Amino acid sequence: MPGPGQLFYLMGDSGAGKNTLFNYARAKLQDDKNIKFALRYITRPTANNGTEEHISITHEDFKRLLQADFFAMFWTSHGFHYGISTEINRWLAQNDRVVIIGSRQYYHTAKIDYPQLHAVLIQAEPDLLLQRLRSRNREKPEEIKQRLSRNAGYSDFRNLIDTKFTIIENNLKLEAASRKLINVICKP
């Protein structure tokens, strides 16, 4: 069971900049031994463009790890399996601050399992989302259309959040959005 630490659960639209903000904060806070950034295990090859750092595994390995209770959280999205390892529970038990990238669809389950969860909703304007999705060269045009359609289904998500949460608008200046995320993570 999770410990007394703080869990920061980043989520948002495809293309909102979750990975960019996660990586920026991780680089800036790397010397703080009480702040941990957990990478996701994903059944997708690592992107060549560096936008999404994760641990790439096969579907078979994911299934094996799932059966071994390796994952504290897991979900399926866009045909891929995602997981966060149970190491976050050890970090939380040590009273660390733990940052992860989660899923909006998994949020309610995560909130039940981790009542100390602090949701961080990353948002960006629709035109910017489209531009970012195209520039990362990961999805085909039809897949981009599906992601944007799915994003629209979560437009009222902030109204569903029943916990401590922060909304970060990531429209233009990476520095401003990153600074806000770092302030949220470091706030006592």
N, C-alpha and C positions, 0 to 999 in steps of 0.2 A: 504494500500500500504506500502511496506517496507520503513523503515526509513534510516538514514544516517550510521547505523552501518555496520559492515563487516560480510559477510556470508562466511563460509568456508565449501565447499561442497566436502566431501570425497567420492571417488568412486574407483572402480577397480574390478579386477577379483575375482570370488569366491575363497576364500582361500588366498587372498593376505595379509590379516591381518588388514583389515579396522577396525573391532571391537576391536582387540587387541590394535591398536594404539590409537583409539578413547578413550578406557577405560584408557589406560596409561596416555594420556594427560589430561583427565578429573581428574584423581587422583592427578597428579602433579600440576594442575592449580586450584584445588578446592577452594583455598583461595582468588582467584581473582574474585571479585564480578562483574566485567565487562566482564567476559568470561562465556558464557553459553553453555552447551552441551545438545542438544535436543535428547531425545530418540525417536526411531521410534515406531509406532503402527504397529503390524504385526499380521496377521491372522494365526499365528503358535504358538504352545506352546513354552514357554521359555525352552531353551536347558538346560539339566542337567549338561553339561560340562562347563558352564559359559563363553563360547566363544562369545556369542551374547546376550547382555543385551538389552531387548526391552520390550514394554508393549504389552502383548499378549491379543488379543481380538477376539471375534467370527466374522464370516462373517456377521452375522446379525447386530452386534454392529458397525462394520466398515461401513456398508451401512447406518445405522442410523446416525452416525457421519458425514459421507460424505454429506448426505442430509441436515444436520444442519450446513454446511459450517465450520466444525471443523478443517478441514485439509487445510494447506497452500500449501502442496504438497502431491500428492498421485500417485501411480503406481501399476502395477501388474507384478510380476515376479515369475517364477517357480511355478505358481499356487497359490501364496499367494498375499494378498493385503498389501501394505505398505503405511504408511502415516506419515507426520510430522505436528504437530499441529500448529495452527495460533499463538501460544504464541511466536513463533520466530519473528513475525511481531512486537509485543510489545517490545521485546528485541532489535530488530534493531532500532525501533523508539527511544529507550533510548540510542542509540549510543553504544550498547554492541557489542562484538565480539561473533558470534554464530557459533557453530560447529555442523554439521549434517553429517550423512551417507546417501548419496543419491544413485541414480542409474544412470548408464551410459545411459540407454535408456531414462531417464527423464531429463537428463542434459540440453538439448536445451530448453525445456520448462522452467526449473528453471532459466536459464540464461536470458530469456525474462522477467520473473516475478521479478527477482532479479539481476539487472544490476551490482550491486556491488559484485556479487558472485566471490569468488576466488576458482577455481577448484583445488583439490588436488587428483592427480591420484596415487593410491597405486599399486605397481607392485611387482611381485615375479617370479622367474624362474618356468617354467612349472612342473618340477619334484617336486619342493617344494610345488606348488599348489596342486598337486595330494596327496602328503604326508599329507598336512594339512587337505584336504577334508576328507581323510580316517580317520584321527585321531580324528576328531570331532564327529564321529559316529552319524551324523544327517541324511545323505543321503544314500540311497541304491546304490549299484555299478552302476546301470543304470542311476540314478540321477547324480552321480558324473561324469559319461561320458558325460551327457547332459550339465552339468555346464562347463566342460572343453572345450567342443565343442563350447559353447556360448562364452567362454572367447576368443577363437581363432578368433571369428568374430569381436572382438574389438581390434585386434592387432595393428591397425593403428589409434587408437582413438586419440592419442596425436596430430595427424595431423589435426583433426577436431576442436580442441579447439581454439576458437577465442577470448579468454578472458585471464585475468591474471590467470596463473596456475603454479602449482609446481608438479613435479614428484618425488615421494619417492620410492626408491628401498628398499623393505622389504624382503631381502633374508636371512640374517643371524642374525645380531646383533639387537635385539629389541631396545637396548639403542640408537643406532645410528639413526635408523629410527624414533624413538619416539622423540629424540632430534630435528631432522629436522622438524617434525610436530609442535612441541612446538615453535620452532623458527619462523615458518611461521605464526602461530596463534598470537604470541606476537609481531611480527615485526610492528613498527609504520607505 
